[in-house]
Amino acid sequence: MNFDTLYPHMPKKIRYPVYPFKLDRGGHGLLIRDLAKRLFMSQKKLECAIDEKLLILFEGIFPSARYTFTDSGKSALVVAFRAFGIGESDEVILTTFNCPAVIDAVLTVGATPVLVDINERFVMSLASVKRSVTKRTRAIILTHTYGFSEDDQLVNWARSKGILMIDDAAQALFNNVNNVRCGFAGDVGILSFGSTKPIFSLGGGCVIWKSDRDSVYSSINISTESLDQLTQRYTGYLRERFQLFAMSELPEWSHVLLKKFGILPTLLNDKLDALPDRVDNAEPLLMNQLHKQILANQLKQFKQKEEALALNFKLLKSSIETCCDISVVGDIVEGHGYNYFTLLFKHSGDRYRCAKYLSFKGIQTCWNYYPLHLMPIYARFGKENPNAEKLWKLVLSIPFKPPNTADDLSYIASCVVQSMREVSNESSSVYG
Ligand SMILES: Cc1ncc(COP(=O)(O)O)c(C=O)c1O
């Protein structure tokens, strides 16, 4: 049987969700307070010093830049493309080992995506870009998948050719490469505050404009999301929190009932059944003031999270050292994605076996990415990409982010080690 595209069945009780995204108490409070105030005040009066507050926080991370806050990371990409006049007749290079939101952003503006292969560090190489570049190439998107960085030579080469470098740090918000923060290495940077990201802010994104791009920044003219749109996001968030609560705390019989009434989703076990069947265009909006306040609140934990994630990464590395058939993706010196804590298996099939064992232990897992050029709707934008076709079968991400405690982390790490023993013994009955 081919396990490559399968997820194991969900844990009966999810002890460790793979996406533990949480809004801190400030987020809930702000929203409720603001909704209450809105009954008595105009939106205008509500606009306080938030822009300045957010500016100070961002200045500490990406100094001397301009920022456009959007309703999502995908919107941020679209805003950047439009600002630089990228559209029909232009080509944009990105790797095939990527999130569908990235290719959809390219397609939204009518440009042609060109999917290139990854190297053994999951990012594009100069050689693969050179093979794909044409006269129509206007931009290259760096994605720092799993926190790895693209070769400096690539950035320098693209600059010399006048190709725009879009530094998408949605997957690497906490990374520094040669003392430059991801998101700040290209001509324009992108961030995401979506539900799978370490700084979750009911979704949202940001375009970071370097100071020499002031005129491009000033040309942005789009509408702002409404309070109702933000409230809808909040309701969606509360629904997902309830679902997680139900799957981790309520008895199994109640799950069946909740699924029957559509309160709990029925999750698919095969990634092929969940592939996108159409391009999901983005219509970008600017973040509204309340959304910005929530983001500012979440960002206050930046330093603390950065440190915690780095420590967790070291712990995972040292705990898995003894397993010869897996390694941890990322490098302590160079950095790590901190968005996903990802294991790399030597043998295809072991990913599924390990995930199944972990599920049995209450640990949820996920894997990214199924290469874009293998998805029927994007197949025409890429040819054969042998590295991506090999590596996607070998990665598995595990829940290793805060708020997990040290005890949680050692339990999860020990389960990973045990799963590999079970795999090599092939004698366990738990995943027979
Ligand atoms: C590299 C990258 N860029 C952009 C996005 C889009 O971000 P969002 O989900 O906020 O639209 C994602 C989504 O995960 C991503 O992985």
The ligand as an SDF file (V2000), in Angstrom:
LIG
                    3D

 16 16  0  0  0  0  0  0  0  0999 V2000
    5.3940   31.3880    2.2400 C   0  0  0  0  0  0  0  0  0  0  0  0
    3.9820   31.8530    2.4230 C   0  0  0  0  0  0  0  0  0  0  0  0
    3.6310   33.0430    1.9240 N   0  0  0  0  0  0  0  0  0  0  0  0
    2.3780   33.5150    2.0740 C   0  0  0  0  0  0  0  0  0  0  0  0
    1.4070   32.7830    2.7350 C   0  0  0  0  0  0  0  0  0  0  0  0
    0.0090   33.3100    2.8370 C   0  0  0  0  0  0  0  0  0  0  0  0
   -0.2770   33.7580    4.1220 O   0  0  0  0  0  0  0  0  0  0  0  0
   -1.7940   33.8880    4.6010 P   0  0  0  0  0  0  0  0  0  0  0  0
   -2.2380   32.5260    5.0150 O   0  0  0  0  0  0  0  0  0  0  0  0
   -1.7300   34.8440    5.7560 O   0  0  0  0  0  0  0  0  0  0  0  0
   -2.5760   34.4370    3.4750 O   0  0  0  0  0  0  0  0  0  0  0  0
    1.7340   31.5390    3.2710 C   0  0  0  0  0  0  0  0  0  0  0  0
    0.7380   30.7570    3.9760 C   0  0  0  0  0  0  0  0  0  0  0  0
    1.0170   29.9510    4.8130 O   0  0  0  0  0  0  0  0  0  0  0  0
    3.0680   31.0600    3.1120 C   0  0  0  0  0  0  0  0  0  0  0  0
    3.4390   29.8700    3.5700 O   0  0  0  0  0  0  0  0  0  0  0  0
  1  2  1  0
  2  3  1  0
  2 15  2  0
  3  4  2  0
  4  5  1  0
  5  6  1  0
  5 12  2  0
  6  7  1  0
  7  8  1  0
  8  9  2  0
  8 10  1  0
  8 11  1  0
 12 13  1  0
 12 15  1  0
 13 14  2  0
 15 16  1  0
M  END
$$$$
